[in-house]
Amino acid sequence: MANNFMEQARNAMNRLTNMTNGGQNISEQDKQAARNAIQSAYTSASPEEQEQLQQLEEQLNRHNQMQ
């Protein structure tokens, strides 16, 4: 189950990155979807996955600062 949540979190961040790289603005709804995916993944993540999720959160924070 955790792998599915991890995959959703990664996909959400990839979408945000692709939007940013494509010059598109990221909506609050897009950011919230990514936050929710990351938080859902934490519930059943291994310690290694939690480290990856922390990196995704940092990446999301950088996206928030850019806009």
C-alpha positions in Angstrom: 0.0 0.0 0.0 2.8 2.5 0.9 4.3 2.0 -2.6 1.0 3.2 -4.1 1.0 6.3 -1.9 4.6 7.0 -2.6 4.0 6.7 -6.3 1.1 9.2 -6.0 3.3 11.6 -4.1 6.1 11.4 -6.7 3.6 11.8 -9.5 2.1 14.9 -7.9 5.5 16.5 -7.6 6.4 15.5 -11.1 3.3 17.3 -12.4 4.2 20.4 -10.4 7.8 20.3 -11.7 6.6 19.9 -15.3 4.1 22.7 -15.0 6.8 25.0 -13.6 9.3 24.0 -16.3 6.6 24.6 -18.9 6.1 28.1 -17.7 2.7 27.4 -16.2 1.5 28.8 -12.9 0.7 26.3 -10.2 -2.7 26.7 -8.5 -3.3 26.3 -4.8 -5.3 23.3 -5.7 -2.4 21.6 -7.4 -0.1 22.4 -4.4 -2.7 21.0 -2.0 -3.1 17.8 -4.0 0.7 17.3 -3.8 0.6 18.1 0.0 -2.2 15.6 0.5 -0.4 12.9 -1.5 2.7 13.4 0.5 0.9 13.3 3.9 -1.0 10.1 2.8 2.2 8.4 2.0 3.7 9.2 5.4 1.1 7.0 7.2 2.6 3.8 6.0 6.1 4.7 4.8 9.3 3.0 5.8 12.1 5.2 7.3 13.7 5.3 3.8 10.5 6.4 2.2 10.0 9.0 4.9 13.3 10.5 3.9 12.2 10.6 0.3 8.9 12.2 1.4 10.9 14.9 3.3 12.7 15.7 0.1 9.4 15.9 -1.8 8.1 18.3 0.9 11.2 20.5 0.5 10.7 20.5 -3.2 7.1 21.6 -2.7 8.2 24.3 -0.3 10.6 25.6 -3.0 7.7 25.7 -5.5 5.7 27.7 -3.0 8.5 30.2 -2.6 8.9 30.7 -6.3 5.3 31.7 -6.8 
